Amino acid sequence: MRILLCVFVVLVSSAVANDAYEDAWSETPEYVGISGPGPVWNGPLAELYSNGPWWNSVGTGFGGADESLLELPGTTWGWGFQNPLGYIIADDFTVPTGETWTIESITCFGYQTGSGTTPTINGLFLALYDDGPTSGPSLIWGNMTTNVMSSVAWSNVYRLNEALSGTNTERPIMAATADLASSIVLTEGTYWLHMNMAGTGASGPWAPPIVIMDQPATGDAYQYITSWLPITDTGSGAPQGIPFVLEGSLGGALEQSTWGEIKSVF
């Protein structure tokens, strides 16, 4: 389990917004104050790979939370990946030469504007492909119709612009985790994770970008609305990456099983 403080029942809802991205600039906080404590993510517990940070300012947020700061000239808060609308985000990762990864859980990040820190995200949908979305890839695992979310919690990060640092709590970023029933074993190569979410809030779910202070370009993710297009910030034009975390271990399932048998002898 990756949630603290409370456990709640989740039901998939089709309450989403229609926009492909949430783009705005406001000097005045639109929502201040935490709406309930909610569960707080305490992972990852066995990180195998992180696609990049979803925060870039530690401890500067309301109540001592971390922040995902939107820096000028950037203007895009997040990108739509609403499952009921068929919107999808895709980003890549590489298993290094000579390595084998056993993936046991996948965590993605999203928010619904104005949700408070009690999550309204109630669906996570994932698929893994062997190539980029515009290259005719083959499906390796998963689909975009089965809800694989096993837990969701606030990641202790707010998405906001620099002018609102320390006060605005309108966009609390949630960590939605899929604990896999069967591990995914990958050998060396580049893979693309497709992801989207569902939620009960009226706005989103939105995917926040990877954020690195003073670095506008953070990746090469794609978004599908009616066709696949690169994700770029509207204000800066910089390409963006999307954060996710893979948990598991080095080595394949057979190697792990054999090593477990060897250890049991001693």
Order of alpha helices (4+ residues) and beta strands (2+ residues): beta-beta-beta-beta-beta-beta-beta-beta-beta-beta-beta-beta-beta-alpha
